[in-house]
């Protein structure tokens, strides 16, 4: 067995750690975070009892642990992209990224889950589903036949995609959102909680409501950014 490094010491890392401990595929699990205030702390369930995992240092620690597997545990796709780019600059390649699949998740023949992705409890993949790199699927996400989820996308708890939905790179779908079959949620788009999407969501736009419609989001500039 190998060491696993979880990058990021926040809530997603604790959720991922809870799954990793159940899988028992790594004999050592540590956490990396650039915030020095976290170094030496133990995170995760049972941390106070000496369990969990210790934050051993910043991201550059990957250089000194060349044989360790990695998973980026940053909640936002934008944050995961920044960290992935930094790790690439440090020489990390896709073959070093593990996937984290809760024991309740079945990946049927014909379905693919890319490196670095995290699938939490009761995620359902039906037939010929493709989940690309560094995707986060929170509990009870359902991806039906022929769905495609792009790199760094985040689907929150209870999201349901009809057949042949395409979710672009870095898109974010809030809790309980539903997308009708054969639609596209563009790269970097945001779909609000509980939204019912009945038409394509263009890249970079924010949609919400039932049925979902485009929202005007003010641009923050200067001191307000």
HUBELLIN-V31129 format. One record per residue. N is the residue number from 0. RES is the residue in three letters. OMEGA is omega in degrees with one decimal (999 if undefined). NEAR is the number of other ideal C-beta (glycine too) atoms within 10 Angstrom. Layout:
BEGIN
n:N res:RES omega:OMEGA near:NEAR
n:N res:RES omega:OMEGA near:NEAR
END
This chain:
BEGIN
n:0 res:UNK omega:-172.9 near:9
n:1 res:UNK omega:172.6 near:12
n:2 res:UNK omega:174.4 near:14
n:3 res:UNK omega:176.2 near:23
n:4 res:UNK omega:173.3 near:25
n:5 res:UNK omega:-175.5 near:29
n:6 res:UNK omega:-175.7 near:25
n:7 res:UNK omega:-173.7 near:24
n:8 res:UNK omega:-178.2 near:23
n:9 res:UNK omega:-175.5 near:17
n:10 res:UNK omega:-179.7 near:11
n:11 res:UNK omega:177.8 near:23
n:12 res:UNK omega:179.3 near:27
n:13 res:UNK omega:177.5 near:18
n:14 res:UNK omega:178.4 near:22
n:15 res:UNK omega:-179.0 near:26
n:16 res:UNK omega:178.8 near:25
n:17 res:UNK omega:177.4 near:17
n:18 res:UNK omega:-177.4 near:18
n:19 res:UNK omega:-179.4 near:20
n:20 res:UNK omega:178.0 near:16
n:21 res:UNK omega:-177.9 near:11
n:22 res:UNK omega:177.4 near:13
n:23 res:UNK omega:178.7 near:8
n:24 res:UNK omega:179.0 near:13
n:25 res:UNK omega:-178.2 near:17
n:26 res:UNK omega:175.4 near:9
n:27 res:UNK omega:177.5 near:13
n:28 res:UNK omega:178.0 near:21
n:29 res:UNK omega:-177.4 near:17
n:30 res:UNK omega:173.9 near:29
n:31 res:UNK omega:177.4 near:27
n:32 res:UNK omega:-177.2 near:24
n:33 res:UNK omega:179.0 near:15
n:34 res:UNK omega:-177.5 near:12
n:35 res:UNK omega:-179.9 near:10
n:36 res:UNK omega:-179.8 near:9
n:37 res:UNK omega:-173.1 near:19
n:38 res:UNK omega:-179.1 near:16
n:39 res:UNK omega:178.2 near:10
n:40 res:UNK omega:177.1 near:15
n:41 res:UNK omega:-179.1 near:15
n:42 res:UNK omega:174.5 near:19
n:43 res:UNK omega:179.7 near:21
n:44 res:UNK omega:179.9 near:13
n:45 res:UNK omega:-177.7 near:12
n:46 res:UNK omega:-179.7 near:15
n:47 res:UNK omega:179.8 near:8
n:48 res:UNK omega:179.0 near:8
n:49 res:UNK omega:177.2 near:7
n:50 res:UNK omega:-178.1 near:12
n:51 res:UNK omega:179.9 near:21
n:52 res:UNK omega:-175.7 near:24
n:53 res:UNK omega:171.8 near:18
n:54 res:UNK omega:-170.3 near:24
n:55 res:UNK omega:179.3 near:16
n:56 res:UNK omega:-178.4 near:19
n:57 res:UNK omega:-174.0 near:15
n:58 res:UNK omega:-178.1 near:19
n:59 res:UNK omega:177.5 near:12
n:60 res:UNK omega:-179.5 near:18
n:61 res:UNK omega:-179.8 near:20
n:62 res:UNK omega:-178.4 near:10
n:63 res:UNK omega:-179.9 near:9
n:64 res:UNK omega:-170.5 near:16
n:65 res:UNK omega:-178.3 near:9
n:66 res:UNK omega:-176.6 near:7
n:67 res:UNK omega:170.2 near:19
n:68 res:UNK omega:-176.2 near:21
n:69 res:UNK omega:165.6 near:23
n:70 res:UNK omega:179.2 near:25
n:71 res:UNK omega:-176.0 near:30
n:72 res:UNK omega:176.3 near:28
n:73 res:UNK omega:-171.3 near:22
n:74 res:UNK omega:-176.7 near:18
n:75 res:UNK omega:177.1 near:14
n:76 res:UNK omega:178.1 near:22
n:77 res:UNK omega:177.6 near:14
n:78 res:UNK omega:177.8 near:16
n:79 res:UNK omega:179.5 near:27
n:80 res:UNK omega:-180.0 near:17
n:81 res:UNK omega:-179.1 near:13
n:82 res:UNK omega:178.9 near:21
n:83 res:UNK omega:178.2 near:22
n:84 res:UNK omega:177.4 near:10
n:85 res:UNK omega:179.7 near:16
n:86 res:UNK omega:176.6 near:21
n:87 res:UNK omega:177.8 near:11
n:88 res:UNK omega:178.0 near:8
n:89 res:UNK omega:175.5 near:12
n:90 res:UNK omega:179.9 near:10
n:91 res:UNK omega:178.7 near:20
n:92 res:UNK omega:-173.9 near:9
n:93 res:UNK omega:-176.8 near:12
n:94 res:UNK omega:178.5 near:7
n:95 res:UNK omega:-177.5 near:18
n:96 res:UNK omega:173.8 near:19
n:97 res:UNK omega:167.5 near:22
n:98 res:UNK omega:177.9 near:18
n:99 res:UNK omega:-179.5 near:24
n:100 res:UNK omega:175.7 near:18
n:101 res:UNK omega:-178.3 near:19
n:102 res:UNK omega:179.4 near:9
n:103 res:UNK omega:-175.2 near:14
n:104 res:UNK omega:175.4 near:18
n:105 res:UNK omega:174.5 near:11
n:106 res:UNK omega:-175.4 near:15
n:107 res:UNK omega:172.4 near:11
n:108 res:UNK omega:-178.0 near:6
n:109 res:UNK omega:175.9 near:13
n:110 res:UNK omega:-177.0 near:17
n:111 res:UNK omega:174.6 near:13
n:112 res:UNK omega:-174.2 near:23
n:113 res:UNK omega:-176.6 near:17
n:114 res:UNK omega:176.8 near:17
n:115 res:UNK omega:-177.0 near:27
n:116 res:UNK omega:-178.3 near:25
n:117 res:UNK omega:178.0 near:27
n:118 res:UNK omega:-175.7 near:26
n:119 res:UNK omega:-166.7 near:22
n:120 res:UNK omega:171.8 near:16
n:121 res:UNK omega:169.0 near:15
n:122 res:UNK omega:-178.0 near:25
n:123 res:UNK omega:169.9 near:17
n:124 res:UNK omega:-175.7 near:25
n:125 res:UNK omega:-175.5 near:16
n:126 res:UNK omega:174.7 near:14
n:127 res:UNK omega:177.5 near:17
n:128 res:UNK omega:177.5 near:23
n:129 res:UNK omega:174.3 near:18
n:130 res:UNK omega:-172.7 near:27
n:131 res:UNK omega:-168.8 near:19
n:132 res:UNK omega:171.5 near:20
n:133 res:UNK omega:176.4 near:27
n:134 res:UNK omega:174.0 near:26
n:135 res:UNK omega:175.4 near:29
n:136 res:UNK omega:-177.6 near:28
n:137 res:UNK omega:-173.3 near:22
n:138 res:UNK omega:173.3 near:16
n:139 res:UNK omega:169.0 near:17
n:140 res:UNK omega:178.2 near:26
n:141 res:UNK omega:176.9 near:18
n:142 res:UNK omega:-177.7 near:27
n:143 res:UNK omega:-164.3 near:18
n:144 res:UNK omega:170.9 near:17
n:145 res:UNK omega:174.5 near:19
n:146 res:UNK omega:177.4 near:24
n:147 res:UNK omega:-179.2 near:19
n:148 res:UNK omega:-172.7 near:30
n:149 res:UNK omega:179.8 near:23
n:150 res:UNK omega:168.4 near:20
n:151 res:UNK omega:175.8 near:28
n:152 res:UNK omega:177.9 near:28
n:153 res:UNK omega:176.2 near:26
n:154 res:UNK omega:-174.6 near:29
n:155 res:UNK omega:-172.8 near:20
n:156 res:UNK omega:173.2 near:17
n:157 res:UNK omega:177.4 near:19
n:158 res:UNK omega:177.6 near:25
n:159 res:UNK omega:176.2 near:18
n:160 res:UNK omega:170.9 near:28
n:161 res:UNK omega:-177.0 near:18
n:162 res:UNK omega:172.4 near:16
n:163 res:UNK omega:173.2 near:15
n:164 res:UNK omega:175.6 near:23
n:165 res:UNK omega:175.9 near:19
n:166 res:UNK omega:-174.3 near:30
n:167 res:UNK omega:-179.8 near:21
n:168 res:UNK omega:172.9 near:19
n:169 res:UNK omega:178.8 near:23
n:170 res:UNK omega:-179.4 near:26
n:171 res:UNK omega:178.1 near:23
n:172 res:UNK omega:-175.2 near:31
n:173 res:UNK omega:-175.0 near:18
n:174 res:UNK omega:174.0 near:16
n:175 res:UNK omega:178.2 near:16
n:176 res:UNK omega:-179.5 near:26
n:177 res:UNK omega:-178.7 near:19
n:178 res:UNK omega:180.0 near:27
n:179 res:UNK omega:-175.9 near:16
n:180 res:UNK omega:173.0 near:13
n:181 res:UNK omega:177.2 near:12
n:182 res:UNK omega:178.6 near:17
n:183 res:UNK omega:168.3 near:20
n:184 res:UNK omega:-168.3 near:29
n:185 res:UNK omega:-179.9 near:18
n:186 res:UNK omega:176.6 near:18
n:187 res:UNK omega:179.1 near:19
n:188 res:UNK omega:175.9 near:24
n:189 res:UNK omega:175.6 near:21
n:190 res:UNK omega:-173.3 near:26
n:191 res:UNK omega:179.1 near:19
n:192 res:UNK omega:175.1 near:14
n:193 res:UNK omega:-178.5 near:15
n:194 res:UNK omega:173.5 near:24
n:195 res:UNK omega:-172.5 near:15
n:196 res:UNK omega:-178.0 near:27
n:197 res:UNK omega:177.4 near:13
n:198 res:UNK omega:-179.5 near:14
n:199 res:UNK omega:176.2 near:16
n:200 res:UNK omega:-177.5 near:24
n:201 res:UNK omega:-179.2 near:15
n:202 res:UNK omega:173.1 near:15
n:203 res:UNK omega:-177.3 near:14
n:204 res:UNK omega:177.0 near:17
n:205 res:UNK omega:-180.0 near:15
n:206 res:UNK omega:177.9 near:22
n:207 res:UNK omega:174.5 near:18
n:208 res:UNK omega:-179.9 near:13
n:209 res:UNK omega:-9.7 near:12
n:210 res:UNK omega:-176.4 near:11
n:211 res:UNK omega:176.6 near:22
n:212 res:UNK omega:-179.7 near:12
n:213 res:UNK omega:174.3 near:14
n:214 res:UNK omega:173.2 near:12
n:215 res:UNK omega:-178.5 near:7
n:216 res:UNK omega:-178.3 near:10
n:217 res:UNK omega:176.6 near:6
n:218 res:UNK omega:179.2 near:7
n:219 res:UNK omega:-178.8 near:8
n:220 res:UNK omega:174.8 near:7
n:221 res:UNK omega:-175.4 near:5
n:222 res:UNK omega:-177.3 near:5
n:223 res:UNK omega:-175.5 near:7
n:224 res:UNK omega:999 near:6
END
